[in-house]
Amino acid sequence: MIRTQIQLTDEQSRALKALSTRHGVPVAELIRQSVDKFLQSSVGLDDQERRRRAITAAGKFRSGQHDIAASHDNYLAEAYAK
């Protein structure tokens, strides 16, 4: 293993220590597991696969609104206001 140094916010440090205590796992192991999950989620999909997934998802969801193309900015502003 390679030793490295990182800086965490106070909140991050407290949360990690609490998880460490709760699960009986060292903070370093929690960080390694988090890095592994991040790397797995960030790697592996090339542009072609991302496009294929986007095209597959298109049209599968319904909002019930019939003017989304014309009024999408209004709907977005409304959603952010909530």
C-alpha positions in Angstrom: 0.0 0.0 0.0 1.0 3.6 -0.6 0.7 6.0 2.2 -0.9 9.3 1.3 -2.2 12.4 3.1 -5.5 14.1 2.6 -7.4 16.9 4.2 -11.0 16.6 5.4 -13.5 19.1 6.7 -14.3 18.8 10.4 -17.7 17.5 9.4 -16.3 14.8 7.1 -13.8 13.7 9.8 -16.5 13.4 12.5 -18.8 11.5 10.1 -16.0 9.1 9.1 -15.0 8.5 12.8 -18.6 7.8 13.7 -19.0 5.3 10.8 -15.7 3.7 11.8 -16.9 3.2 15.3 -20.3 2.0 14.3 -18.9 -0.6 11.8 -15.7 -1.5 13.6 -13.7 -0.6 10.5 -10.7 1.8 10.4 -11.2 5.2 8.9 -8.5 4.4 6.3 -10.5 1.3 5.2 -13.7 3.4 4.8 -11.7 5.9 2.6 -10.3 3.0 0.5 -13.8 1.6 0.0 -15.1 5.0 -1.0 -12.3 5.5 -3.5 -13.0 2.1 -5.0 -16.7 2.8 -5.4 -15.9 6.2 -7.0 -13.4 4.7 -9.4 -15.9 1.9 -10.4 -18.6 4.4 -11.1 -16.3 6.8 -13.0 -14.6 4.2 -15.3 -15.9 1.7 -17.7 -18.5 3.5 -19.8 -17.2 4.7 -23.1 -19.0 7.4 -25.0 -20.7 4.9 -27.2 -22.1 3.0 -24.2 -23.3 6.3 -22.6 -25.1 7.3 -25.8 -26.7 3.8 -26.1 -28.0 4.1 -22.5 -29.3 7.6 -23.1 -31.1 6.6 -26.2 -32.6 3.6 -24.4 -33.9 5.8 -21.6 -35.4 8.4 -24.0 -39.2 8.2 -24.0 -39.5 5.8 -21.1 -40.8 8.4 -18.6 -44.0 10.5 -18.7 -44.5 13.8 -17.0 -48.2 14.2 -17.9 -47.3 17.6 -19.5 -47.8 18.1 -23.2 -45.7 21.3 -23.6 -42.4 20.3 -22.2 -40.4 21.3 -25.2 -41.9 24.8 -25.3 -42.1 25.4 -21.5 -39.2 23.4 -20.1 -37.6 26.5 -18.6 -40.8 27.4 -16.7 -41.1 23.8 -15.3 -37.4 23.8 -14.3 -37.7 27.2 -12.5 -40.9 25.9 -10.8 -39.1 22.7 -9.6 -36.1 24.6 -8.2 -38.4 27.0 -6.4 -39.9 24.1 -4.3 
